Amino acid sequence: MAVRGGKFSRFMVSEREIEANPRDWLQFLAPHAPGDCSGILDAQLLVKIGVTPTSRAQKGIRLVVWHPPLSPWIKLNTDGLAKGNPRPTACGGVFRDYQGHVIGGFSTPIGHHNAFFSELLAVIIGIELAFQLGWQHVRLECDPTSVVECFSKSSFVPPWQLHTLWYNSVARTRSMSFFCSHVLREGNTVADRLANLGMSSSSWIWHASPPVGIIPFLRMDFLTFVMVNCWSTFLRCGVMLPRTELSSLNLWCLIFMVNVIKEFRLQRYKVENNTTGDHVHE
């Protein structure tokens, strides 16, 4: 018998036995259950079935904002894209100055590889372009931590197809002021869009000016950065303001945020109905 003294003695039981004694089955499993809960009702329910509740740490909300670099630095954001593993891949990158202005970008298809290959090649291309254009202060941001760690691990061995290109890029970074850091995907949307453009392209493209398809995302980056700075300024000054003025400031920020969202949607609508852009092919 699977039930002894009102409790199950083994895990391997039939569905019929569970249906006949659901409460006993739950009590039998209770000591083996993790007991994670995120509220009072969850905890009460677990206690009723004999599971010791364990409060799960609540994850805080983090605002991800793209920040322009300090002068005279140039920020390079790169991203790779793979439609499978391995499947068609592409990569892209964008260069912006301390005012957030785009000073160049690239997108290119790169054949059948995996996602890491495309991410690493995007970084290599970006560093080589910065070196050829004479930019001596470059801050690189990319979203995969595995690529960021490649710069700090002396034991890293790149894919054999990128072996020479990778070590040449590392040598380039030693001749300039170079810094590499991780950015969450939400702060790397422009590079992501350029990688998508590379997927739909047939050859390498250098973007001397922003393609129409990424203009909404550029504006969103800029406006969000401005909004966050305005908000932080208000918070610093708010302690000296009466409650009525604080309410007015909060209302102003809310109106500003709504206008940012409306502007982004308008630009995206224009892009979806007019996909022409200025591209320089090489």
TIDOVO-400564 format. One record per residue: x, y, z of N, C-alpha, C, O in turn. Coordinates in steps of 0.001 Angstrom, whole numbers. Example, Ala and Ser with C-alpha at 12.3 -4.5 7.8 and 13.67 -1.06 7.14 Angstrom:
TIDOVO-400564
<<13190 -5690 7800> <12300 -4500 7800> <13200 -3300 7800> <14236 -3319 8465>>;
<<12850 -2250 7080> <13670 -1060 7140> <12900 30 7870> <13409 1138 8039>>;
This chain:
TIDOVO-400564
<<846 -1197 0> <0 0 0> <881 1246 0> <1970 1264 573>>;
<<373 2287 -662> <1120 3539 -713> <861 4399 508> <1623 5327 782>>;
<<-223 4103 1262> <-575 4926 2410> <-429 4099 3678> <-971 2999 3782>>;
<<306 4637 4635> <492 3956 5918> <181 4959 7032> <835 5994 7159>>;
<<-800 4633 7808> <-1161 5516 8904> <-1630 6875 8430> <-1416 7882 9105>>;
<<-2273 6907 7262> <-2778 8177 6751> <-1746 8981 5998> <-2040 10093 5559>>;
<<-511 8443 5828> <522 9184 5105> <1176 8290 4060> <1234 7069 4208>>;
<<1668 8928 3002> <2346 8180 1947> <3736 7799 2408> <4397 8552 3124>>;
<<4169 6634 1995> <5486 6151 2400> <6491 6175 1247> <7658 5839 1449>>;
<<6074 6554 72> <6985 6580 -1075> <6478 7611 -2085> <5305 7986 -2079>>;
<<7403 8065 -2964> <7062 9067 -3971> <6332 8463 -5161> <5453 9103 -5738>>;
<<6684 7245 -5533> <6115 6613 -6729> <4731 6060 -6397> <4605 4927 -5931>>;
<<3718 6847 -6635> <2350 6433 -6404> <1540 6725 -7651> <1957 7498 -8513>>;
<<376 6096 -7733> <-472 6289 -8903> <-1328 7542 -8744> <-1505 8052 -7638>>;
<<-1854 8027 -9865> <-2736 9190 -9827> <-4001 8887 -9022> <-4542 9767 -8353>>;
<<-4465 7650 -9088> <-5678 7278 -8349> <-5444 7407 -6845> <-6317 7883 -6119>>;
<<-4261 6983 -6373> <-3959 7075 -4947> <-3872 8542 -4497> <-4288 8886 -3391>>;
<<-3324 9399 -5374> <-3223 10824 -5033> <-4612 11453 -4987> <-4922 12216 -4072>>;
<<-5440 11134 -5969> <-6788 11684 -6005> <-7607 11253 -4795> <-8446 12011 -4306>>;
<<-7363 10029 -4308> <-8119 9520 -3152> <-7655 10149 -1849> <-8436 10255 -902>>;
<<-6372 10575 -1785> <-5836 11131 -533> <-4996 12385 -834> <-3800 12398 -543>>;
<<-5588 13419 -1400> <-4801 14607 -1778> <-4160 15299 -585> <-3027 15772 -683>>;
<<-4860 15366 533> <-4305 16055 1698> <-3103 15299 2258> <-2098 15907 2625>>;
<<-3208 13992 2321> <-2078 13199 2807> <-875 13319 1881> <270 13340 2331>>;
<<-1148 13397 582> <-57 13522 -399> <662 14853 -223> <1891 14904 -282>>;
<<-86 15930 -8> <519 17239 212> <1338 17262 1497> <2433 17824 1529>>;
<<809 16650 2560> <1540 16609 3828> <2809 15776 3715> <3810 16066 4371>>;
<<2767 14747 2887> <3952 13925 2671> <5041 14711 1931> <6230 14552 2210>>;
<<4619 15568 979> <5581 16349 200> <6051 17606 917> <7076 18179 548>>;
<<5317 18043 1936> <5597 19320 2603> <7060 19489 3033> <7642 20539 2759>>;
<<7680 18501 3695> <9069 18700 4126> <10043 18866 2969> <11147 19379 3157>>;
<<9646 18436 1772> <10545 18504 633> <10276 19732 -248> <10997 19957 -1220>>;
<<9257 20523 75> <8898 21693 -730> <9730 22893 -306> <10026 23042 879>>;
<<10123 23768 -1263> <10973 24917 -921> <10269 25940 -54> <10910 26551 801>>;
<<8966 26153 -240> <8220 27079 605> <8395 28540 263> <8109 29401 1095>>;
<<8867 28854 -963> <9012 30256 -1350> <7645 30921 -1429> <6703 30354 -1983>>;
<<7539 32117 -877> <6278 32854 -937> <6575 34334 -1058> <7638 34803 -653>>;
<<5623 35065 -1620> <5822 36492 -1838> <4721 37333 -1204> <4566 38501 -1560>>;
<<3961 36775 -282> <2898 37537 357> <2290 36788 1520> <2588 35614 1743>>;
<<1428 37480 2268> <813 36885 3457> <-115 35738 3080> <-127 34703 3747>>;
<<-892 35915 2014> <-1825 34862 1613> <-1086 33604 1196> <-1506 32494 1521>>;
<<26 33777 468> <832 32606 88> <1347 31883 1322> <1318 30654 1385>>;
<<1816 32645 2301> <2367 32040 3516> <1290 31282 4291> <1540 30187 4795>>;
<<104 31859 4385> <-986 31198 5105> <-1390 29897 4422> <-1665 28896 5084>>;
<<-1425 29922 3083> <-1778 28712 2342> <-741 27618 2541> <-1097 26449 2692>>;
<<535 27980 2543> <1590 26990 2739> <1528 26382 4141> <1742 25182 4315>>;
<<1239 27205 5122> <1144 26700 6500> <19 25687 6621> <158 24682 7319>>;
<<-1094 25943 5947> <-2245 25033 6032> <-1934 23649 5467> <-2500 22656 5923>>;
<<-1049 23574 4491> <-724 22270 3912> <567 21698 4488> <1075 20684 4011>>;
<<1099 22367 5532> <2252 21815 6232> <3599 22223 5692> <4608 21613 6046>>;
<<3654 23233 4848> <4929 23703 4286> <5377 24927 5052> <4588 25845 5278>>;
<<6642 24952 5457> <7182 26107 6162> <7455 27229 5168> <8298 27062 4287>>;
<<6768 28370 5279> <6956 29451 4308> <8306 30139 4455> <8812 30321 5563>>;
<<8869 30510 3333> <10138 31240 3295> <9934 32499 2468> <9600 32427 1285>>;
<<10134 33645 3091> <9928 34910 2375> <10967 35056 1277> <12163 34861 1498>>;
<<10488 35400 97> <11367 35589 -1051> <11704 37064 -1172> <10822 37922 -1138>>;
<<12979 37344 -1311> <13411 38739 -1406> <12809 39392 -2642> <12884 38848 -3744>>;
<<12225 40540 -2452> <11618 41263 -3554> <12701 41978 -4362> <13569 42650 -3804>>;
<<12636 41824 -5663> <13596 42486 -6531> <13177 43933 -6755> <12027 44218 -7091>>;
<<14121 44830 -6565> <13823 46236 -6774> <13766 46580 -8255> <14373 45906 -9088>>;
<<13037 47623 -8565> <12933 48097 -9944> <14128 48982 -10239> <14439 49896 -9475>>;
<<14794 48710 -11345> <15977 49467 -11713> <15731 50198 -13027> <15354 49591 -14029>>;
<<15947 51499 -13007> <15775 52297 -14215> <17056 52246 -15026> <18119 52632 -14539>>;
<<16963 51773 -16258> <18126 51663 -17134> <18099 52829 -18112> <17162 52969 -18898>>;
<<19121 53657 -18061> <19195 54858 -18892> <20548 54909 -19581> <21585 54674 -18961>>;
<<20524 55219 -20868> <21783 55439 -21589> <22345 56798 -21207> <21624 57796 -21208>>;
<<23636 56839 -20879> <24283 58085 -20490> <25349 58467 -21510> <26146 57618 -21909>>;
<<25380 59720 -21938> <26469 60147 -22827> <27784 60183 -22058> <27774 60351 -20838>>;
<<28907 60032 -22737> <30199 60067 -22044> <30616 61498 -21731> <30034 62451 -22250>>;
<<31609 61641 -20895> <32198 62950 -20633> <33141 63317 -21769> <33755 62445 -22385>>;
<<33251 64598 -22038> <34184 65066 -23069> <35620 64829 -22591> <35901 65083 -21420>>;
<<36537 64357 -23433> <36453 64155 -24888> <36164 62708 -25288> <36495 62294 -26400>>;
<<35554 61945 -24394> <35323 60533 -24668> <34231 60340 -25719> <33359 61189 -25906>>;
<<34310 59208 -26389> <33292 58769 -27345> <32766 57436 -26858> <33536 56546 -26499>>;
<<31463 57304 -26847> <30870 56037 -26391> <30505 55175 -27582> <29849 55621 -28523>>;
<<30944 53942 -27518> <30645 52939 -28550> <29738 51875 -27947> <30122 51197 -26995>>;
<<28547 51727 -28493> <27627 50649 -28101> <27569 49637 -29228> <27357 50008 -30382>>;
<<27752 48368 -28912> <27726 47314 -29920> <26737 46227 -29521> <26378 46079 -28353>>;
<<26312 45481 -30516> <25405 44365 -30249> <25514 43370 -31396> <25783 43739 -32539>>;
<<25299 42097 -31065> <25274 41033 -32054> <23925 40354 -32064> <23180 40414 -31085>>;
<<23615 39710 -33166> <22303 39097 -33325> <22461 37760 -34026> <23176 37648 -35022>>;
<<21784 36742 -33494> <21818 35410 -34101> <20411 34855 -34164> <19710 34819 -33152>>;
<<19996 34426 -35328> <18673 33826 -35514> <18783 32312 -35371> <18427 31571 -36287>>;
<<19273 31858 -34228> <19484 30437 -34009> <20915 30195 -33601> <21677 31147 -33431>>;
<<21305 28922 -33436> <22651 28615 -32973> <23145 27288 -33576> <22820 26229 -33040>>;
<<23925 27311 -34684> <24251 28525 -35440> <23242 28769 -36554> <22722 27823 -37145>>;
<<22976 29992 -36828> <22082 30427 -37890> <22603 31752 -38425> <23672 32192 -38002>>;
<<21892 32404 -39337> <22340 33712 -39834> <22559 34696 -38688> <21735 34801 -37780>>;
<<23673 35409 -38741> <24025 36359 -37688> <24364 37714 -38299> <24656 37823 -39489>>;
<<24318 38734 -37462> <24661 40091 -37876> <25109 40851 -36648> <24914 40395 -35521>>;
<<25706 42008 -36861> <26129 42835 -35740> <26049 44300 -36134> <25949 44637 -37314>>;
<<26095 45154 -35142> <26024 46589 -35381> <26604 47354 -34222> <26831 46805 -33144>>;
<<26842 48638 -34455> <27387 49483 -33402> <27151 50946 -33724> <26938 51319 -34878>>;
<<27194 51770 -32686> <26964 53206 -32858> <27957 53979 -32007> <28240 53607 -30868>>;
<<28490 55072 -32581> <29399 55969 -31879> <28657 57269 -31569> <28048 57868 -32455>>;
<<28712 57705 -30297> <28092 58971 -29908> <29048 59793 -29052> <29842 59244 -28287>>;
<<28962 61128 -29192> <29858 62000 -28452> <29251 62404 -27109> <28218 61875 -26698>>;
<<29905 63345 -26434> <29484 63729 -25087> <28147 64451 -25067> <27541 64592 -24005>>;
<<27670 64916 -26233> <26364 65552 -26320> <25270 64580 -26756> <24107 64964 -26890>>;
<<25643 63338 -26972> <24679 62332 -27410> <24456 62308 -28903> <23578 61592 -29382>>;
<<25241 63085 -29659> <25101 63128 -31110> <25769 61915 -31750> <26861 61514 -31349>>;
<<25115 61343 -32732> <25687 60203 -33452> <26770 60702 -34393> <26528 61604 -35195>>;
<<27956 60127 -34302> <29049 60508 -35189> <29429 59353 -36116> <30421 59430 -36840>>;
<<28649 58307 -36089> <28887 57181 -36985> <28271 55908 -36454> <27960 55793 -35268>>;
<<28100 54965 -37340> <27562 53668 -36952> <27792 52657 -38052> <28133 53012 -39180>>;
<<27602 51390 -37714> <27807 50342 -38711> <26833 49203 -38476> <26333 49013 -37368>>;
<<26576 48461 -39513> <25775 47230 -39432> <26218 46328 -40565> <26514 46792 -41666>>;
<<26259 45033 -40286> <26733 44099 -41306> <26264 42676 -41019> <26217 42259 -39862>>;
<<25919 41938 -42057> <25679 40495 -41878> <27016 39778 -41796> <27994 40225 -42396>>;
<<27075 38674 -41062> <28359 37986 -40891> <28256 36478 -41087> <29117 35740 -40607>>;
<<27232 36005 -41778> <27149 34583 -42089> <26552 33753 -40971> <25863 34271 -40093>>;
<<26825 32456 -41013> <26258 31508 -40046> <27241 31272 -38896> <28284 30642 -39069>>;
<<26885 31790 -37728> <27704 31622 -36531> <26776 31587 -35322> <25557 31512 -35472>>;
<<27350 31642 -34131> <26528 31696 -32921> <26482 33120 -32377> <27134 34020 -32908>>;
<<25707 33314 -31315> <25495 34657 -30774> <26788 35253 -30225> <27049 36438 -30431>>;
<<27601 34458 -29531> <28841 34983 -28965> <29769 35474 -30066> <30413 36512 -29913>>;
<<29846 34747 -31166> <30694 35138 -32294> <30281 36512 -32795> <31132 37371 -33028>>;
<<28972 36727 -32965> <28490 38015 -33490> <28747 39146 -32507> <29093 40255 -32916>>;
<<28581 38878 -31208> <28827 39906 -30200> <30307 40300 -30186> <30638 41484 -30118>>;
<<31186 39309 -30251> <32621 39576 -30210> <33082 40293 -31468> <33909 41202 -31395>>;
<<32562 39898 -32613> <32950 40551 -33864> <32483 42005 -33887> <33179 42864 -34428>>;
<<31318 42295 -33309> <30838 43677 -33232> <31822 44545 -32463> <32100 45678 -32858>>;
<<32351 44013 -31360> <33336 44744 -30560> <34613 44955 -31360> <35175 46050 -31349>>;
<<35076 43921 -32052> <36302 44017 -32844> <36168 45076 -33929> <37070 45891 -34121>>;
<<35040 45064 -34642> <34813 46049 -35707> <34774 47452 -35131> <35367 48373 -35693>>;
<<34076 47624 -34005> <33976 48946 -33394> <35326 49499 -32976> <35609 50676 -33202>>;
<<36160 48671 -32370> <37495 49121 -31947> <38342 49480 -33157> <39042 50493 -33142>>;
<<38289 48670 -34196> <39074 48941 -35401> <38640 50246 -36061> <39483 51026 -36505>>;
<<37332 50490 -36130> <36836 51736 -36717> <37287 52947 -35900> <37717 53955 -36461>>;
<<37187 52842 -34577> <37619 53950 -33717> <39101 54248 -33915> <39503 55411 -33937>>;
<<39908 53210 -34058> <41347 53390 -34272> <41614 54038 -35624> <42417 54965 -35720>>;
<<40942 53553 -36673> <41156 54103 -38010> <40697 55556 -38115> <41277 56337 -38869>>;
<<39655 55920 -37361> <39141 57293 -37403> <39874 58230 -36449> <39562 59419 -36389>>;
<<40832 57712 -35713> <41661 58545 -34857> <41042 58936 -33532> <41480 59903 -32910>>;
<<40030 58205 -33087> <39402 58501 -31799> <40208 57825 -30691> <40310 56600 -30633>>;
<<40769 58642 -29826> <41711 58135 -28829> <41104 57894 -27449> <41760 57321 -26579>>;
<<39866 58321 -27239> <39205 58112 -25953> <37875 57409 -26225> <36894 58040 -26618>>;
<<37860 56103 -26010> <36695 55283 -26374> <36194 54528 -25152> <36956 53858 -24454>>;
<<34906 54651 -24915> <34249 53874 -23857> <33287 52897 -24526> <32325 53310 -25174>>;
<<33542 51624 -24369> <32732 50577 -24991> <31679 50070 -24018> <31963 49825 -22846>>;
<<30443 49915 -24527> <29366 49296 -23760> <28724 48204 -24605> <28380 48429 -25765>>;
<<28564 47022 -24020> <27854 45925 -24682> <27108 45131 -23619> <27488 45132 -22448>>;
<<26038 44451 -24039> <25191 43812 -23025> <25606 42412 -22585> <25245 42024 -21474>>;
<<26352 41611 -23387> <26757 40301 -22845> <27970 40418 -21922> <29018 40918 -22329>>;
<<27826 39961 -20697> <28949 40009 -19764> <30102 39120 -20216> <31257 39376 -19876>>;
<<29790 38075 -20984> <30840 37161 -21455> <31848 37891 -22337> <33034 37563 -22325>>;
<<31381 38887 -23109> <32288 39652 -23974> <33101 40637 -23142> <34294 40818 -23387>>;
<<32464 41277 -22157> <33184 42218 -21298> <34311 41504 -20561> <35403 42052 -20409>>;
<<34047 40282 -20105> <35052 39521 -19353> <36237 39117 -20222> <37311 38820 -19698>>;
<<36061 39099 -21532> <37170 38721 -22425> <38353 39679 -22289> <39500 39279 -22490>>;
<<38083 40944 -21948> <39154 41929 -21845> <39955 41770 -20562> <41091 42237 -20480>>;
<<39380 41121 -19566> <40070 40974 -18282> <40654 39583 -18076> <41421 39373 -17137>>;
<<40309 38641 -18928> <40807 37270 -18787> <41959 37027 -19767> <41763 36989 -20981>>;
<<43142 36868 -19222> <44307 36605 -20083> <44246 35219 -20706> <44919 34950 -21701>>;
<<43435 34338 -20117> <43339 32962 -20626> <42304 32827 -21743> <42132 31738 -22291>>;
<<41613 33913 -22087> <40559 33827 -23102> <41155 33502 -24467> <42128 34118 -24900>>;
<<40551 32526 -25132> <40955 32151 -26491> <39764 32380 -27415> <38738 31718 -27261>>;
<<39874 33296 -28364> <38744 33602 -29246> <38500 32488 -30251> <39366 31632 -30432>>;
<<37351 32474 -30904> <37123 31519 -31998> <38236 31638 -33028> <38751 32731 -33266>>;
<<38606 30527 -33636> <39782 30533 -34510> <39625 31508 -35674> <40621 32049 -36153>>;
<<38386 31747 -36144> <38187 32687 -37243> <38508 34120 -36834> <38827 34956 -37680>>;
<<38421 34405 -35518> <38641 35764 -35027> <39957 35908 -34280> <40213 36942 -33664>>;
<<40785 34888 -34330> <42006 34871 -33528> <42880 36092 -33797> <43219 36825 -32867>>;
<<43243 36316 -35038> <44117 37446 -35389> <43410 38781 -35161> <44001 39717 -34622>>;
<<42144 38867 -35572> <41395 40111 -35412> <41278 40504 -33948> <41395 41683 -33612>>;
<<41048 39525 -33068> <40889 39823 -31651> <42167 40384 -31055> <42129 41411 -30377>>;
<<43297 39732 -31292> <44544 40197 -30697> <44992 41524 -31289> <45646 42313 -30607>>;
<<44652 41782 -32548> <44916 43103 -33131> <44089 44170 -32420> <44577 45272 -32167>>;
<<42836 43845 -32097> <41969 44800 -31408> <42473 45103 -30011> <42458 46253 -29572>>;
<<42923 44066 -29310> <43483 44265 -27971> <44700 45185 -28043> <44889 46045 -27183>>;
<<45517 44997 -29070> <46687 45865 -29240> <46258 47299 -29534> <46904 48242 -29078>>;
<<45173 47472 -30293> <44653 48816 -30587> <44246 49523 -29297> <44536 50705 -29115>>;
<<43569 48794 -28396> <43081 49417 -27166> <44229 49892 -26269> <44056 50817 -25476>>;
<<45387 49266 -26393> <46528 49668 -25572> <47157 50966 -26048> <47923 51596 -25319>>;
<<46832 51367 -27282> <47379 52613 -27817> <46410 53782 -27642> <46684 54886 -28114>>;
<<45286 53553 -26971> <44303 54599 -26740> <43785 54528 -25306> <44046 53562 -24589>>;
<<43063 55540 -24907> <42360 55493 -23621> <41068 54714 -23839> <40153 55178 -24520>>;
<<41010 53537 -23256> <39915 52614 -23557> <39332 52061 -22269> <40061 51717 -21338>>;
<<38005 51980 -22229> <37320 51412 -21077> <36128 50615 -21574> <35398 51060 -22460>>;
<<35935 49433 -21000> <34839 48549 -21413> <33958 48240 -20208> <34466 47953 -19124>>;
<<32641 48297 -20394> <31713 48011 -19304> <30459 47342 -19846> <30160 47390 -21039>>;
<<29737 46718 -18920> <28492 46041 -19275> <27323 47005 -19181> <27289 47869 -18305>>;
<<26364 46853 -20087> <25139 47633 -20044> <23974 46669 -20238> <24063 45741 -21042>>;
<<22897 46880 -19517> <21724 46037 -19703> <21136 46275 -21089> <21338 47330 -21691>>;
<<20412 45290 -21582> <19880 45344 -22948> <19001 46576 -23170> <18975 47137 -24265>>;
<<18274 46999 -22112> <17402 48160 -22257> <18182 49440 -22523> <17621 50397 -23057>>;
<<19462 49481 -22163> <20300 50649 -22426> <21119 50513 -23684> <22002 51330 -23949>>;
<<20830 49475 -24469> <21615 49199 -25677> <20711 49049 -26899> <21042 48327 -27839>>;
<<19573 49733 -26879> <18559 49517 -27921> <19008 50002 -29297> <18659 49390 -30306>>;
<<19778 51091 -29354> <20208 51617 -30655> <21125 50622 -31362> <20963 50356 -32553>>;
<<22087 50077 -30623> <22976 49070 -31213> <22198 47830 -31628> <22503 47209 -32646>>;
<<21200 47474 -30841> <20361 46317 -31179> <19626 46543 -32495> <19529 45629 -33314>>;
<<19107 47752 -32706> <18405 48054 -33952> <19359 48029 -35137> <18984 47593 -36226>>;
<<20587 48491 -34937> <21564 48459 -36027> <21935 47018 -36372> <22140 46693 -37541>>;
<<22021 46157 -35361> <22279 44743 -35634> <21140 44134 -36438> <21374 43314 -37326>>;
<<19915 44528 -36135> <18768 44057 -36921> <18829 44559 -38354> <18454 43841 -39280>>;
<<19300 45795 -38544> <19484 46299 -39910> <20530 45468 -40654> <20397 45208 -41850>>;
<<21567 45059 -39932> <22586 44215 -40547> <22038 42880 -41004> <22463 42339 -42025>>;
<<21089 42349 -40240> <20476 41073 -40605> <19713 41179 -41923> <19674 40225 -42700>>;
<<19111 42333 -42172> <18335 42515 -43398> <19161 43089 -44540> <18634 43308 -45630>>;
<<20457 43338 -44306> <21328 43887 -45346> <22076 42758 -46045> <22177 41642 -45536>>;
<<22587 43075 -47207> <23354 42085 -47972> <24851 42329 -47882> <25638 41485 -48313>>;
<<25262 43475 -47327> <26682 43794 -47242> <26937 44763 -46098> <26012 45234 -45435>>;
<<28210 45045 -45887> <28641 45986 -44850> <28090 47374 -45138> <28077 47814 -46288>>;
<<27628 48075 -44080> <27113 49435 -44225> <27714 50319 -43145> <27674 49988 -41960>>;
<<28278 51457 -43572> <28704 52491 -42645> <27659 53596 -42668> <27340 54132 -43729>>;
<<27127 53935 -41505> <26082 54947 -41405> <26718 56271 -41000> <27007 56499 -39825>>;
<<26932 57141 -41985> <27487 58458 -41677> <26480 59305 -40914> <26867 60182 -40143>>;
<<25210 59055 -41120> <24136 59717 -40372> <23169 58640 -39904> <23123 57560 -40494>>;
<<22403 58908 -38865> <21518 57868 -38320> <20477 57414 -39336> <19824 58256 -39953>>;
<<20306 56122 -39527> <19208 55619 -40359> <17867 56002 -39742> <17754 56160 -38527>>;
<<16866 56148 -40582> <15547 56547 -40092> <15036 55559 -39044> <14358 55956 -38096>>;
<<15352 54289 -39207> <14821 53266 -38316> <15289 53364 -36883> <14637 52817 -35994>>;
<<16410 54050 -36621> <16911 54127 -35243> <16690 55499 -34619> <16994 55695 -33443>>;
<<16166 56452 -35388> <15956 57802 -34852> <15029 57804 -33635> <15334 58496 -32663>>;
<<13908 57062 -33635> <13069 57047 -32424> <13808 56554 -31193> <13583 57058 -30092>>;
<<14695 55567 -31366> <15421 55004 -30231> <16513 55965 -29751> <16804 56026 -28557>>;
<<17117 56716 -30682> <18074 57746 -30292> <17394 58841 -29476> <17925 59297 -28462>>;
<<16225 59252 -29927> <15502 60297 -29208> <15034 59802 -27850> <15028 60549 -26871>>;
<<14647 58546 -27802> <14216 57985 -26523> <15370 57957 -25533> <15183 58279 -24359>>;
<<16559 57577 -25988> <17743 57593 -25129> <18000 58996 -24590> <18227 59185 -23395>>;
<<17960 59977 -25494> <18274 61352 -25103> <17221 61923 -24162> <17556 62507 -23131>>;
<<15947 61753 -24516> <14881 62326 -23701> <14796 61667 -22322> <14523 62332 -21322>>;
<<15032 60354 -22279> <15013 59667 -20985> <16145 60161 -20098> <15966 60350 -18895>>;
<<17312 60367 -20700> <18451 60888 -19943> <18135 62275 -19393> <18422 62565 -18232>>;
<<17542 63136 -20229> <17176 64483 -19778> <16143 64414 -18662> <16234 65142 -17673>>;
<<15149 63525 -18829> <14090 63412 -17835> <14646 62984 -16483> <14282 63546 -15450>>;
<<15531 61987 -16491> <16105 61491 -15238> <16931 62575 -14556> <16891 62709 -13333>>;
<<17678 63351 -15340> <18474 64421 -14753> <17593 65518 -14175> <17890 66067 -13114>>;
<<16494 65840 -14883> <15546 66830 -14352> <14936 66340 -13043> <14812 67094 -12077>>;
<<14557 65062 -13030> <13928 64486 -11838> <14890 64507 -10655> <14492 64859 -9545>>;
<<16144 64136 -10878> <17106 64126 -9779> <17376 65540 -9279> <17588 65752 -8085>>;
<<17368 66514 -10202> <17550 67908 -9790> <16389 68372 -8924> <16584 69061 -7923>>;
<<15173 67986 -9321> <14000 68346 -8540> <14061 67730 -7148> <13695 68373 -6164>>;
<<14520 66496 -7066> <14592 65833 -5765> <15603 66518 -4857> <15387 66650 -3652>>;
<<16717 66956 -5459> <17728 67648 -4647> <17211 69002 -4154> <17482 69406 -3023>>;
<<16468 69691 -5012> <15945 71006 -4647> <14633 70900 -3869> <14241 71842 -3181>>;
<<13954 69755 -3977> <12615 69615 -3419> <12547 69726 -1920> <11509 70099 -1375>>;
<<13638 69410 -1234> <13603 69457 225> <13406 70875 732> <13006 71072 1880>>;
<<13681 71864 -106> <13553 73257 321> <12258 73891 -181> <12020 75078 43>>;
<<11413 73098 -865> <10195 73643 -1440> <8982 73239 -615> <8961 72154 -34>>;
<<7963 74107 -557> <6720 73720 125> <6012 72609 -626> <6304 72356 -1794>>;
<<5076 71943 48> <4398 70787 -518> <3668 71132 -1808> <3634 70316 -2730>>;
<<3078 72337 -1894> <2330 72702 -3102> <3246 72769 -4311> <2876 72325 -5398>>;
<<4452 73328 -4129> <5386 73423 -5246> <5928 72048 -5609> <6175 71771 -6783>>;
<<6117 71184 -4617> <6554 69820 -4911> <5530 69109 -5773> <5900 68399 -6708>>;
<<4242 69285 -5478> <3199 68667 -6278> <3234 69184 -7709> <3014 68421 -8650>>;
<<3508 70468 -7881> <3605 71047 -9219> <4777 70451 -9986> <4673 70184 -11183>>;
<<5902 70241 -9285> <7066 69647 -9945> <6778 68210 -10363> <7143 67801 -11465>>;
<<6131 67446 -9497> <5782 66072 -9840> <4856 66027 -11049> <4990 65166 -11919>>;
<<3900 66982 -11092> <2983 67048 -12222> <3730 67397 -13498> <3453 66839 -14560>>;
<<4686 68329 -13392> <5475 68711 -14571> <6260 67515 -15108> <6313 67292 -16317>>;
<<6874 66741 -14191> <7643 65564 -14621> <6738 64530 -15274> <7126 63896 -16255>>;
<<5534 64355 -14735> <4595 63405 -15319> <4202 63827 -16729> <4143 62998 -17637>>;
<<3930 65130 -16911> <3582 65635 -18242> <4747 65435 -19200> <4555 65053 -20355>>;
<<5963 65696 -18710> <7144 65520 -19545> <7299 64062 -19970> <7624 63788 -21126>>;
<<7071 63134 -19057> <7197 61710 -19362> <6163 61288 -20406> <6474 60521 -21318>>;
<<4929 61789 -20270> <3888 61472 -21252> <4272 61977 -22623> <4058 61286 -23619>>;
<<4840 63178 -22694> <5258 63731 -23975> <6395 62925 -24591> <6467 62775 -25811>>;
<<7284 62407 -23743> <8368 61550 -24242> <7796 60303 -24899> <8223 59919 -25988>>;
<<6841 59678 -24246> <6233 58468 -24793> <5485 58775 -26083> <5561 58006 -27041>>;
<<4754 59903 -26116> <4029 60286 -27327> <4991 60540 -28478> <4727 60134 -29609>>;
<<6104 61208 -28198> <7099 61490 -29234> <7693 60199 -29780> <7885 60054 -30987>>;
<<7981 59265 -28880> <8558 57993 -29305> <7589 57232 -30199> <7994 56692 -31229>>;
<<6319 57183 -29821> <5320 56479 -30623> <5132 57154 -31973> <4962 56475 -32986>>;
<<5162 58508 -31999> <5012 59231 -33260> <6165 58925 -34203> <5953 58677 -35390>>;
<<7381 58942 -33676> <8542 58658 -34516> <8527 57220 -35016> <8891 56958 -36162>>;
<<8114 56299 -34177> <8051 54901 -34602> <7001 54721 -35692> <7198 53941 -36624>>;
<<5874 55447 -35575> <4838 55381 -36603> <5382 55902 -37936> <5119 55319 -38988>>;
<<6140 57002 -37887> <6715 57559 -39109> <7685 56577 -39758> <7725 56438 -40980>>;
<<8471 55895 -38911> <9438 54922 -39436> <8723 53765 -40103> <9130 53315 -41174>>;
<<7653 53276 -39475> <6929 52135 -40033> <6264 52466 -41360> <5993 51570 -42160>>;
<<5998 53749 -41602> <5357 54158 -42842> <6318 54788 -43842> <5919 55156 -44947>>;
<<7581 54911 -43452> <8594 55449 -44353> <9935 54893 -43931> <10552 55402 -42996>>;
<<10392 53863 -44603> <11583 53136 -44175> <12828 53566 -44931> <13868 52923 -44795>>;
<<12762 54641 -45731> <13944 55075 -46470> <14907 55773 -45543> <14480 56442 -44602>>;
<<16208 55634 -45785> <17212 56260 -44954> <18477 56493 -45740> <18631 55985 -46851>>;
<<19377 57256 -45170> <20644 57570 -45818> <21687 56558 -45354> <22104 56582 -44196>>;
<<22100 55691 -46233> <23115 54696 -45905> <24302 54878 -46839> <24133 55182 -48020>>;
<<25471 54695 -46317> <26686 54755 -47134> <27217 53352 -47243> <27597 52763 -46230>>;
<<27258 52798 -48423> <27737 51433 -48626> <29206 51471 -49010> <29671 52336 -49753>>;
<<29909 50493 -48469> <31304 50323 -48861> <31518 48909 -49355> <32632 48551 -49738>>;
